[in-house]
Amino acid sequence: MNEEQLSAWLRLSFAPKLGGVALSRLMSVDSPQNLVRYSVQQLQHLGLKDTQIQYIQQDSNREVESCLQWQADSDEHHILSPLEPDYPYLLSQMSSHPPVLFIKGNLAALNTPQVAIVGSRHASVDGLKAAKDFAFQLAQQGLTITSGLALGIDGHAHDGALLANGTTVAVLGSGVEQVYPARHNGLAQRIMQNGGALVSELRPDAKPRAEHFPRRNRIISGLSQGVLVVEAAERSGSLITARYAIEQNRDVFALPGSIYQSGFAGTNRLLQQGAYLALNPQDIMDELNPHVSSLQSHAQHSQPQLDLTYAADGTQTANKTQTENKTSAFTRQALPFPQLLANVGNEATPVDILAERTHIPVHEVMMQILELELAGHVVSVPGGYVLNTGNKPK
């Protein structure tokens, strides 16, 4: 992809309040390279607001130039759109795949067979040991370990893979030049030095923000053949990753824990709902071996081909069928966040009003509504959120 094409992808991807569904609809009309050349009237006709048009045509210049310069600064800096052959194949199968990815480190690591290991930032000693041991042994078996570089389970999973001289990928809720938490700067360097990579859908200089982390979880699961949840409380971000994994037709594994410790309530609940019980790394290898072999065969014999034909609701229809075929009992649970969903109707409702109606803190409403949007239950519109009547969940 040449610089002009990549520039067009960046302009559209970073346009304010232009969500994944709206972006998909735009791309079904024309290529990004052509869309950025449209007149103001043409873009208005496509439903874009004045602020979005202003950004695409003028205000994005500095940010786009900064990103392109960042890529030119090093052979280990990469920006990928879904049309690039190196764009991770499994990630491209998601209906909400990132329109651009920023990678710092070894680009090839993203297309290796991966297992995600996630869990609590405040894990027990046993949980931390299990994360490191499982990562170590799975890396020895040739699997890349993917996690979120957070404190606790994530950091120990990355470290376990490195101790085995294996490859590990860190997906950030910040830009790749803004490692968070800062105390993991050294760990991030070791990841890259050992053939791994840092990955983000955010601009390289983007600061960490609370709303970025739930969204990055879909990338962690999307890159992986399976997700292992080591230790998680009942309302843990790791459970968001597990839910994304199921929607993406990935296997979910969980370690059991004491029923008397709240830190294991989430993992025990996953097991109750049909997640695979993992007592040792071999349990994961036995289940994933067919998927790993299939991915390796695909990587050896073909280049990823992304179907950019979208349904009316902005999702890729082939992927929707694949997700619906998942028969685990875990997938047949109730709709997520029913209290919040019950307060979203056909008229735009702002986040602060939703928080007032549900008595849920605003920051939690933002996390929940984002997950509902990614799952296709609600749609972001000017003034708030409405039910997505064109994509009713089954």
C-alpha positions in Angstrom: 0.0 0.0 0.0 1.4 3.3 -1.0 1.6 6.4 1.2 -1.4 8.1 -0.3 -3.6 5.0 0.3 -2.4 4.6 3.8 -3.0 8.3 4.5 -6.6 7.9 3.4 -7.1 5.0 5.8 -5.7 7.0 8.7 -7.9 10.0 8.0 -11.1 8.0 8.0 -10.0 5.8 11.0 -9.3 8.8 13.2 -12.3 10.9 12.3 -14.1 11.9 15.5 -17.1 9.8 16.6 -16.9 7.7 13.4 -17.5 4.2 14.9 -16.8 0.8 13.3 -20.2 0.3 11.8 -20.3 3.8 10.2 -16.8 3.3 8.9 -17.8 -0.1 7.4 -20.7 1.6 5.7 -18.5 4.2 4.2 -16.1 1.6 2.9 -19.0 -0.2 1.2 -19.6 3.0 -0.8 -16.1 3.6 -2.1 -12.4 3.1 -1.3 -10.8 5.3 1.4 -8.6 6.9 -1.2 -11.6 8.1 -3.1 -13.7 9.0 -0.1 -11.2 11.5 1.2 -11.5 13.3 -2.2 -15.2 13.7 -2.0 -16.7 17.2 -1.8 -18.2 18.5 1.4 -21.7 18.0 -0.1 -20.9 14.4 -1.1 -19.7 13.5 2.4 -22.7 15.2 4.0 -24.9 13.1 1.8 -23.2 10.0 3.2 -24.2 11.1 6.7 -20.9 12.7 7.9 -21.1 15.6 10.3 -19.3 18.9 9.7 -16.7 18.2 12.4 -15.9 14.8 10.8 -15.6 16.4 7.3 -13.4 19.2 8.7 -11.1 16.6 10.3 -10.9 14.4 7.1 -10.2 17.2 4.8 -8.0 19.5 6.9 -7.5 18.9 10.6 -6.1 15.4 10.2 -3.0 16.6 8.2 -0.7 16.9 11.2 -1.7 13.6 12.9 -1.5 11.7 9.6 1.9 13.1 8.8 3.1 12.3 12.3 2.0 8.6 11.9 3.7 8.3 8.5 6.9 9.8 9.9 6.8 7.4 12.8 6.6 4.5 10.4 9.5 5.9 8.3 11.7 6.3 11.4 12.4 2.6 11.9 12.2 -0.7 10.1 10.5 -2.0 13.2 7.6 0.5 12.9 4.6 -0.7 10.9 1.1 0.5 10.1 -1.3 -2.0 8.6 -4.7 -1.6 7.0 -6.9 -4.7 6.5 -5.9 -4.8 2.8 -2.2 -5.5 3.7 -1.1 -9.1 3.3 0.6 -8.9 6.7 -2.6 -7.9 8.5 -3.3 -10.7 11.0 -5.5 -13.3 9.3 -7.5 -14.2 12.4 -8.1 -10.6 13.3 -9.4 -9.9 9.8 -12.2 -12.4 10.4 -13.7 -10.2 13.1 -16.7 -8.0 12.2 -15.1 -5.2 14.3 -11.5 -5.6 13.1 -9.4 -2.5 13.6 -9.2 -0.3 10.5 -5.5 0.3 11.2 -2.9 -1.4 13.4 0.3 0.1 14.7 3.0 -2.5 15.4 6.4 -1.9 17.0 8.7 -4.9 16.8 8.5 -8.1 14.8 5.6 -7.9 12.4 5.7 -11.6 11.7 4.8 -12.4 15.3 1.2 -11.4 14.7 0.6 -14.2 12.2 2.0 -17.0 14.4 -0.3 -19.4 16.4 -1.2 -17.5 19.6 -2.8 -18.2 23.0 -4.0 -15.2 25.1 -3.4 -15.4 28.8 -5.3 -12.8 30.8 -6.4 -12.2 34.4 -6.5 -10.0 37.4 -4.1 -7.1 38.0 -4.3 -8.0 41.7 -3.9 -11.7 41.4 -2.9 -14.1 44.2 0.6 -15.7 44.4 -0.8 -18.9 43.0 -2.5 -17.1 40.1 0.8 -15.3 39.2 2.7 -18.5 39.4 0.2 -20.3 37.2 0.2 -17.5 34.6 4.0 -17.7 34.3 4.1 -21.5 34.3 1.4 -21.9 31.7 3.0 -19.3 29.5 6.4 -20.9 29.9 5.3 -24.3 28.9 3.0 -23.2 26.0 5.8 -21.0 24.6 8.1 -24.1 24.7 5.5 -25.8 22.6 5.9 -23.1 20.0 2.9 -21.0 20.8 3.1 -17.2 20.9 1.7 -15.8 24.2 -0.5 -12.7 23.8 -1.6 -10.5 26.6 -2.2 -6.8 27.6 1.0 -5.8 29.3 -0.9 -4.9 32.5 0.3 -5.6 36.0 -0.5 -8.9 37.5 -1.4 -11.9 35.3 -0.6 -10.1 32.0 3.0 -9.2 33.0 3.7 -12.7 34.4 2.4 -14.3 31.2 4.7 -12.2 29.1 7.6 -12.9 31.4 6.9 -16.7 31.4 7.1 -16.7 27.6 10.4 -14.8 27.6 11.9 -17.2 30.2 11.2 -20.0 27.7 12.9 -17.9 25.0 9.5 -17.8 23.3 7.6 -15.1 21.4 5.0 -12.9 23.1 2.8 -10.1 21.8 1.5 -7.2 23.9 -1.7 -5.4 22.9 -1.9 -1.9 24.5 -4.7 0.4 25.6 -2.4 3.3 24.6 -0.1 4.1 21.7 3.0 1.8 21.2 5.2 4.8 22.2 3.3 5.3 25.5 3.8 2.0 27.4 1.4 1.7 30.3 2.1 1.0 33.1 5.4 2.8 32.9 7.1 0.2 35.1 6.6 -2.3 32.2 8.9 -0.3 29.9 11.7 -2.8 30.5 9.3 -5.7 29.9 8.2 -4.1 26.6 11.8 -3.8 25.5 12.5 -7.4 26.3 9.4 -8.5 24.3 10.7 -6.7 21.2 14.2 -7.9 21.6 13.0 -11.5 21.8 11.1 -11.3 18.5 7.8 -10.2 19.8 5.8 -7.0 19.2 3.7 -4.2 20.7 0.4 -3.7 19.0 -2.3 -0.9 19.2 -5.1 0.5 17.1 -4.3 3.9 18.6 -1.9 6.5 17.3 1.7 5.8 18.6 1.6 8.8 20.9 -1.9 8.2 22.3 -2.1 8.3 26.1 -3.8 5.5 28.0 -7.5 6.2 28.8 -10.0 4.0 30.7 -12.2 3.5 27.6 -9.4 2.2 25.5 -8.8 -1.0 27.6 -12.2 -2.8 27.1 -11.9 -2.1 23.4 -8.3 -3.5 23.1 -9.5 -6.7 24.7 -11.2 -7.7 21.4 -7.8 -7.5 19.7 -6.2 -9.8 22.3 -8.8 -12.5 21.8 -9.0 -11.8 18.0 -5.3 -12.5 17.5 -5.5 -15.8 19.4 -6.7 -19.4 18.8 -7.8 -19.5 22.4 -8.0 -17.5 25.6 -6.9 -18.7 29.0 -8.4 -16.8 32.0 -6.2 -17.5 35.0 -7.8 -15.6 37.8 -10.7 -13.1 37.5 -13.3 -11.6 39.8 -17.0 -11.6 38.9 -16.8 -8.2 37.2 -13.4 -8.3 35.6 -12.1 -6.9 32.3 -10.8 -10.4 31.6 -14.4 -11.6 31.3 -14.9 -9.0 28.6 -12.0 -10.7 26.7 -13.6 -14.1 27.3 -16.9 -12.8 25.9 -15.2 -11.4 22.8 -13.4 -14.7 22.4 -16.7 -16.6 22.2 -18.2 -14.0 19.8 -15.1 -14.6 17.6 -15.5 -18.4 17.8 -12.4 -18.9 19.9 -12.0 -21.4 22.7 -12.1 -20.2 26.3 -10.1 -21.9 29.0 -10.2 -21.2 32.7 -8.3 -22.3 35.8 -10.5 -23.3 38.8 -10.2 -21.5 42.1 -11.5 -21.5 45.6 -15.2 -20.7 46.0 -14.3 -18.7 49.1 -12.0 -16.3 47.3 -13.8 -13.5 45.3 -10.8 -13.3 42.9 -11.8 -16.6 41.4 -15.5 -16.0 41.1 -15.2 -15.0 37.4 -13.2 -18.0 36.3 -15.4 -20.4 38.2 -18.4 -18.8 36.6 -16.8 -19.3 33.1 -16.4 -23.0 33.9 -20.0 -23.2 35.0 -21.0 -21.6 31.7 -19.1 -24.1 29.5 -15.5 -22.9 29.3 -12.8 -25.6 29.1 -11.2 -26.6 32.4 -7.5 -26.3 32.2 -5.5 -28.2 34.8 -2.3 -28.1 32.9 -0.9 -26.6 29.6 -1.4 -29.9 27.8 -5.2 -29.6 28.3 -4.9 -26.4 26.1 -2.5 -27.9 23.6 -4.8 -31.0 23.1 -7.8 -28.8 22.3 -6.0 -26.2 20.2 -3.8 -28.5 18.1 -6.2 -28.8 15.2 -6.7 -25.0 15.1 -3.0 -24.4 15.3 -2.3 -26.8 12.4 -5.0 -25.2 10.3 -3.6 -21.7 10.8 -0.1 -22.9 10.1 -1.3 -24.5 6.9 -3.1 -21.3 5.9 0.0 -19.2 6.5 2.1 -21.5 4.4 -0.1 -21.9 1.4 -2.1 -18.7 1.0 -2.1 -15.0 1.7 -4.9 -13.6 3.9 -7.8 -12.3 1.8 -10.2 -9.9 3.4 -13.7 -9.7 2.2 -14.7 -6.1 2.3 -18.4 -6.8 1.4 -20.5 -5.6 4.4 -24.0 -6.3 5.3 -26.4 -3.4 5.8 -25.6 -3.4 9.6 -21.9 -3.1 8.9 -20.9 -6.6 9.8 -19.3 -9.3 7.6 -22.0 -11.8 6.9 -19.7 -14.8 6.6 -18.3 -14.2 10.1 -21.8 -13.8 11.6 -22.7 -17.3 10.5 -19.5 -18.7 11.9 -20.2 -17.1 15.3 -23.7 -18.3 15.4 -22.6 -21.9 14.8 -20.8 -22.0 18.2 -22.9 -24.4 20.3 -21.2 -24.2 23.7 -23.6 -23.5 26.6 -21.5 -20.4 27.3 -22.8 -18.7 24.2 -26.4 -19.2 25.2 -26.3 -16.8 28.1 -28.6 -13.8 28.6 -28.0 -10.6 26.8 -25.1 -8.6 28.4 -25.9 -5.7 30.8 -29.7 -6.0 30.6 -30.3 -3.1 33.0 -28.4 -0.7 30.7 -29.8 -2.2 27.5 -33.4 -1.8 28.9 -32.8 2.0 29.1 -31.7 2.4 25.5 -34.5 3.0 23.1 -35.2 4.4 19.6 -34.3 8.0 20.6 -30.7 9.0 21.3 -29.9 8.7 25.0 -26.6 10.3 26.3 -24.3 8.4 28.6 -24.9 10.7 31.6 -28.7 10.1 31.3 -28.1 6.3 31.1 -26.0 6.6 34.3 -28.7 8.6 36.0 -31.5 6.1 35.1 -29.5 3.0 36.0 -27.6 4.3 39.0 -24.4 2.9 37.4 -21.3 5.1 37.6 -20.5 6.9 34.3 -17.2 5.2 33.7 -18.9 1.8 34.0 -21.7 2.9 31.7 -19.1 3.9 29.1 -17.4 0.5 29.3 -20.7 -1.4 29.1 -22.2 0.7 26.3 -19.0 0.2 24.3 -19.3 -3.5 24.7 -22.9 -3.4 23.6 -21.9 -1.4 20.6 -19.2 -3.8 19.6 -21.6 -6.7 20.0 -24.1 -5.0 17.7 -26.9 -4.3 20.3 -26.7 -0.5 20.2 -25.5 2.1 17.8 -23.7 5.4 18.5 -25.6 8.4 17.0 -25.4 12.1 17.5 -26.6 12.8 21.0 -26.0 9.3 22.4 -27.0 5.7 21.7 -30.0 3.9 20.2 -31.0 0.3 19.9 -29.6 -1.4 16.7 -32.9 -2.5 15.3 -31.2 -3.8 12.1 -29.1 -6.3 14.0 -31.2 -7.8 16.8 -29.3 -10.4 18.7 -30.6 -13.9 18.5 
